[in-house]
Each structure stands twice: as C-alpha cells, then as structure tokens.
Amino acid sequence: MLVRALTISDKGQIVIPKDFVKHLGSKIIKLEVSNDSQVRIIPIKDVAGSLTDFAKKPVANDFNDLRNRAWDQVTLEKFNKV
C-alpha cells in the first residue's frame, strides 16, 4: 500500500506523486469524498470512446466551453454506471 501526506494549496489543489499515478495506471481519476471525510481516488481507464460524439459536431467558438461540456457528459455517463 502507498501512503503519503499531501498538502492542499490555497487554490485547493494537490499534487499526486508520480509513483501513485503510475500505480493507478491512469491520469484521469474520479475523486469521491464520503460523509465521514474519507477520500477515494478511482482511476478512469478509458474515456476515449465517449468523446466521439463531440468530434462530429461543429467546433464551438469557445474551446474551453466545448471541452467542459464533453467532460461533463463523459463523467456523468461513466460515473453513473459505477
């Protein structure tokens, strides 16, 4: 088991150590916080197929908006199945 203390920045960010990322096998994760403040990090292995719908649509003027909408759809579809 890997254990490490991490610091949360003023912006609410943490850096996940490289050995943890390697162990997870993915750079895309699902973060869950339970009612008793337990945190789970679950690796998401494949989201590539879920993005094909967005590749067929016309490109939006705001790339960040398109990326955020794609991410929202992918995470809702993938995480609701867990």
N, CA, C and O atoms as a DFTB+ gen file, in Angstrom:
328 C
 N C O
     1  1       0.853      -1.177       0.000
     2  2       0.000       0.000       0.000
     3  2       0.896       1.236       0.000
     4  3       1.901       1.288       0.709
     5  1       0.517       2.233      -0.809
     6  2       1.240       3.505      -0.859
     7  2       0.566       4.491       0.082
     8  3      -0.657       4.627       0.070
     9  1       1.361       5.180       0.900
    10  2       0.830       6.166       1.830
    11  2       1.728       7.394       1.773
    12  3       2.953       7.282       1.810
    13  1       1.110       8.562       1.683
    14  2       1.884       9.803       1.659
    15  2       1.005      10.931       2.165
    16  3      -0.186      10.968       1.859
    17  1       1.568      11.844       2.929
    18  2       0.846      13.042       3.353
    19  2       1.013      14.098       2.258
    20  3       2.119      14.323       1.765
    21  1      -0.088      14.739       1.886
    22  2      -0.069      15.763       0.844
    23  2      -0.590      17.073       1.407
    24  3      -1.369      17.082       2.360
    25  1      -0.158      18.176       0.817
    26  2      -0.611      19.494       1.228
    27  2      -1.587      20.027       0.192
    28  3      -1.344      19.910      -1.009
    29  1      -2.684      20.609       0.645
    30  2      -3.652      21.239      -0.243
    31  2      -3.258      22.701      -0.369
    32  3      -3.103      23.394       0.636
    33  1      -3.094      23.177      -1.618
    34  2      -2.680      24.562      -1.852
    35  2      -3.823      25.525      -1.539
    36  3      -4.957      25.106      -1.307
    37  1      -3.513      26.809      -1.538
    38  2      -4.536      27.834      -1.315
    39  2      -5.626      27.781      -2.382
    40  3      -6.755      28.207      -2.139
    41  1      -5.292      27.263      -3.557
    42  2      -6.268      27.134      -4.647
    43  2      -7.040      25.814      -4.562
    44  3      -7.870      25.529      -5.426
    45  1      -6.775      25.008      -3.533
    46  2      -7.482      23.740      -3.373
    47  2      -6.894      22.618      -4.205
    48  3      -7.581      21.634      -4.481
    49  1      -5.647      22.740      -4.609
    50  2      -5.011      21.739      -5.461
    51  2      -4.048      20.878      -4.657
    52  3      -3.461      21.316      -3.668
    53  1      -3.905      19.626      -5.120
    54  2      -2.880      18.741      -4.576
    55  2      -2.084      18.202      -5.752
    56  3      -2.572      18.161      -6.881
    57  1      -0.868      17.794      -5.479
    58  2      -0.040      17.140      -6.494
    59  2       0.016      15.670      -6.114
    60  3       0.441      15.311      -5.016
    61  1      -0.418      14.832      -7.039
    62  2      -0.368      13.391      -6.800
    63  2       1.016      12.910      -7.243
    64  3       1.389      13.084      -8.403
    65  1       1.770      12.313      -6.332
    66  2       3.124      11.876      -6.663
    67  2       3.142      10.894      -7.838
    68  3       2.212      10.113      -8.038
    69  1       4.227      10.961      -8.603
    70  2       4.371      10.156      -9.816
    71  2       4.187       8.663      -9.544
    72  3       3.577       7.963     -10.352
    73  1       4.703       8.169      -8.422
    74  2       4.568       6.735      -8.143
    75  2       3.113       6.342      -7.905
    76  3       2.722       5.215      -8.208
    77  1       2.306       7.259      -7.365
    78  2       0.876       6.995      -7.187
    79  2       0.181       6.936      -8.542
    80  3      -0.629       6.043      -8.792
    81  1       0.500       7.894      -9.419
    82  2      -0.106       7.929     -10.752
    83  2       0.252       6.648     -11.507
    84  3      -0.599       6.044     -12.160
    85  1       1.501       6.249     -11.413
    86  2       1.934       5.012     -12.074
    87  2       1.161       3.815     -11.524
    88  3       0.732       2.946     -12.283
    89  1       0.987       3.772     -10.228
    90  2       0.249       2.673      -9.590
    91  2      -1.221       2.656     -10.039
    92  3      -1.798       1.588     -10.242
    93  1      -1.824       3.850     -10.194
    94  2      -3.222       3.942     -10.636
    95  2      -3.374       3.501     -12.088
    96  3      -4.407       2.947     -12.465
    97  1      -2.349       3.746     -12.902
    98  2      -2.406       3.354     -14.302
    99  2      -3.232       4.291     -15.163
   100  3      -3.592       3.931     -16.284
   101  1      -3.540       5.481     -14.672
   102  2      -4.336       6.448     -15.434
   103  2      -4.085       7.844     -14.884
   104  3      -3.855       8.021     -13.687
   105  1      -4.131       8.836     -15.774
   106  2      -4.018      10.231     -15.348
   107  2      -5.390      10.871     -15.188
   108  3      -5.493      12.043     -14.826
   109  1      -6.437      10.112     -15.455
   110  2      -7.807      10.596     -15.277
   111  2      -8.392       9.830     -14.097
   112  3      -8.387       8.599     -14.074
   113  1      -8.896      10.576     -13.124
   114  2      -9.387       9.940     -11.897
   115  2     -10.767      10.444     -11.531
   116  3     -11.200      11.513     -11.961
   117  1     -11.436       9.654     -10.735
   118  2     -12.688      10.042     -10.100
   119  2     -12.360      10.219      -8.623
   120  3     -11.743       9.350      -8.008
   121  1     -12.771      11.338      -8.063
   122  2     -12.498      11.638      -6.661
   123  2     -13.810      11.585      -5.898
   124  3     -14.766      12.277      -6.250
   125  1     -13.859      10.762      -4.851
   126  2     -15.057      10.631      -4.027
   127  2     -14.719      11.003      -2.585
   128  3     -13.697      10.576      -2.049
   129  1     -15.575      11.791      -1.972
   130  2     -15.429      12.128      -0.559
   131  2     -16.706      11.673       0.138
   132  3     -17.804      12.099      -0.223
   133  1     -16.557      10.805       1.140
   134  2     -17.713      10.276       1.860
   135  2     -18.156      11.258       2.942
   136  3     -17.470      12.242       3.219
   137  1     -19.288      10.985       3.537
   138  2     -19.816      11.836       4.610
   139  2     -18.878      11.921       5.804
   140  3     -18.884      12.915       6.531
   141  1     -18.068      10.880       6.011
   142  2     -17.123      10.902       7.131
   143  2     -15.725      11.378       6.704
   144  3     -14.732      11.083       7.369
   145  1     -15.660      12.123       5.576
   146  2     -14.436      12.768       5.064
   147  2     -13.369      11.798       4.564
   148  3     -12.201      12.173       4.460
   149  1     -13.744      10.570       4.254
   150  2     -12.816       9.636       3.633
   151  2     -12.762       9.935       2.143
   152  3     -13.798      10.125       1.504
   153  1     -11.551       9.977       1.589
   154  2     -11.364      10.302       0.175
   155  2     -10.940       9.048      -0.568
   156  3     -10.041       8.327      -0.137
   157  1     -11.604       8.800      -1.693
   158  2     -11.236       7.679      -2.579
   159  2     -10.834       8.266      -3.920
   160  3     -11.503       9.157      -4.443
   161  1      -9.744       7.765      -4.471
   162  2      -9.308       8.125      -5.817
   163  2      -9.448       6.870      -6.659
   164  3      -8.809       5.851      -6.394
   165  1     -10.299       6.960      -7.684
   166  2     -10.576       5.808      -8.539
   167  2     -10.085       6.132      -9.947
   168  3     -10.527       7.118     -10.537
   169  1      -9.178       5.319     -10.498
   170  2      -8.691       5.607     -11.848
   171  2      -9.764       5.342     -12.890
   172  3     -10.510       4.368     -12.793
   173  1      -9.836       6.217     -13.888
   174  2     -10.716       6.028     -15.039
   175  2      -9.821       5.563     -16.179
   176  3      -8.961       6.309     -16.648
   177  1     -10.025       4.344     -16.613
   178  2      -9.117       3.734     -17.580
   179  2      -9.374       4.164     -19.026
   180  3      -8.432       4.278     -19.809
   181  1     -10.669       4.409     -19.396
   182  2     -10.940       4.695     -20.805
   183  2     -12.123       5.631     -20.951
   184  3     -13.239       5.294     -20.555
   185  1     -11.889       6.796     -21.513
   186  2     -12.976       7.717     -21.841
   187  2     -12.953       8.070     -23.327
   188  3     -13.783       8.853     -23.789
   189  1     -12.017       7.503     -24.074
   190  2     -11.834       7.880     -25.475
   191  2     -13.095       7.651     -26.307
   192  3     -13.470       8.523     -27.091
   193  1     -13.741       6.534     -26.165
   194  2     -14.935       6.242     -26.954
   195  2     -16.083       7.181     -26.674
   196  3     -16.936       7.392     -27.536
   197  1     -16.119       7.741     -25.496
   198  2     -17.204       8.639     -25.116
   199  2     -17.090      10.008     -25.761
   200  3     -18.058      10.769     -25.752
   201  1     -15.945      10.340     -26.315
   202  2     -15.745      11.665     -26.898
   203  2     -16.057      11.711     -28.396
   204  3     -15.994      12.785     -28.994
   205  1     -16.393      10.575     -29.015
   206  2     -16.619      10.557     -30.456
   207  2     -17.803      11.427     -30.873
   208  3     -17.777      12.006     -31.960
   209  1     -18.842      11.536     -30.038
   210  2     -19.983      12.382     -30.385
   211  2     -19.570      13.826     -30.580
   212  3     -20.115      14.518     -31.440
   213  1     -18.623      14.284     -29.797
   214  2     -18.189      15.675     -29.883
   215  2     -17.310      15.922     -31.102
   216  3     -17.255      17.047     -31.598
   217  1     -16.628      14.904     -31.592
   218  2     -15.782      15.062     -32.763
   219  2     -16.610      15.315     -34.018
   220  3     -16.111      15.924     -34.965
   221  1     -17.862      14.863     -34.049
   222  2     -18.714      15.010     -35.218
   223  2     -19.456      16.343     -35.248
   224  3     -19.998      16.713     -36.290
   225  1     -19.495      17.065     -34.151
   226  2     -20.224      18.327     -34.071
   227  2     -19.339      19.471     -34.556
   228  3     -18.114      19.372     -34.492
   229  1     -19.955      20.572     -35.048
   230  2     -19.152      21.723     -35.446
   231  2     -18.367      22.270     -34.253
   232  3     -18.819      22.195     -33.111
   233  1     -17.198      22.814     -34.533
   234  2     -16.349      23.346     -33.472
   235  2     -16.964      24.621     -32.905
   236  3     -17.328      25.532     -33.649
   237  1     -17.075      24.675     -31.600
   238  2     -17.630      25.855     -30.932
   239  2     -16.598      26.979     -30.932
   240  3     -15.396      26.735     -31.044
   241  1     -17.079      28.199     -30.805
   242  2     -16.171      29.339     -30.746
   243  2     -15.292      29.297     -29.502
   244  3     -14.145      29.745     -29.536
   245  1     -15.819      28.763     -28.411
   246  2     -15.082      28.723     -27.170
   247  2     -14.649      27.289     -26.884
   248  3     -15.463      26.468     -26.461
   249  1     -13.373      26.982     -27.112
   250  2     -12.870      25.629     -26.927
   251  2     -13.058      25.157     -25.486
   252  3     -13.409      23.998     -25.262
   253  1     -12.833      26.032     -24.508
   254  2     -12.985      25.639     -23.105
   255  2     -14.413      25.202     -22.806
   256  3     -14.626      24.246     -22.061
   257  1     -15.395      25.897     -23.381
   258  2     -16.791      25.518     -23.189
   259  2     -17.054      24.128     -23.761
   260  3     -17.693      23.298     -23.115
   261  1     -16.563      23.877     -24.964
   262  2     -16.746      22.567     -25.592
   263  2     -16.082      21.473     -24.761
   264  3     -16.674      20.417     -24.538
   265  1     -14.864      21.720     -24.306
   266  2     -14.149      20.733     -23.502
   267  2     -14.898      20.449     -22.194
   268  3     -15.020      19.294     -21.786
   269  1     -15.392      21.488     -21.548
   270  2     -16.122      21.308     -20.296
   271  2     -17.425      20.544     -20.496
   272  3     -17.782      19.702     -19.672
   273  1     -18.141      20.831     -21.590
   274  2     -19.382      20.094     -21.857
   275  2     -19.084      18.629     -22.147
   276  3     -19.821      17.746     -21.706
   277  1     -18.000      18.362     -22.891
   278  2     -17.613      16.980     -23.191
   279  2     -17.251      16.241     -21.912
   280  3     -17.678      15.105     -21.706
   281  1     -16.471      16.878     -21.057
   282  2     -16.075      16.254     -19.797
   283  2     -17.294      15.949     -18.929
   284  3     -17.398      14.866     -18.352
   285  1     -18.220      16.915     -18.840
   286  2     -19.429      16.712     -18.036
   287  2     -20.216      15.506     -18.533
   288  3     -20.683      14.694     -17.734
   289  1     -20.362      15.386     -19.845
   290  2     -21.125      14.265     -20.387
   291  2     -20.413      12.945     -20.121
   292  3     -21.046      11.969     -19.720
   293  1     -19.106      12.907     -20.338
   294  2     -18.357      11.681     -20.130
   295  2     -18.401      11.244     -18.681
   296  3     -18.630      10.070     -18.392
   297  1     -18.185      12.171     -17.772
   298  2     -18.175      11.797     -16.366
   299  2     -19.540      11.358     -15.876
   300  3     -19.643      10.431     -15.072
   301  1     -20.590      12.012     -16.349
   302  2     -21.935      11.596     -15.949
   303  2     -22.236      10.186     -16.430
   304  3     -22.774       9.371     -15.681
   305  1     -21.884       9.894     -17.701
   306  2     -22.155       8.571     -18.247
   307  2     -21.328       7.507     -17.529
   308  3     -21.859       6.467     -17.139
   309  1     -20.041       7.761     -17.354
   310  2     -19.135       6.760     -16.777
   311  2     -19.403       6.568     -15.281
   312  3     -19.453       5.435     -14.801
   313  1     -19.573       7.661     -14.549
   314  2     -19.662       7.556     -13.099
   315  2     -21.025       7.054     -12.646
   316  3     -21.124       6.431     -11.588
   317  1     -22.054       7.301     -13.399
   318  2     -23.376       6.809     -13.007
   319  2     -23.496       5.307     -13.161
   320  3     -24.419       4.700     -12.617
   321  1     -22.570       4.694     -13.900
   322  2     -22.567       3.244     -14.069
   323  2     -21.812       2.542     -12.970
   324  3     -21.918       1.324     -12.830
   325  1     -21.034       3.298     -12.168
   326  2     -20.195       2.678     -11.120
   327  2     -21.068       2.259      -9.962
   328  3     -20.568       1.719      -8.975
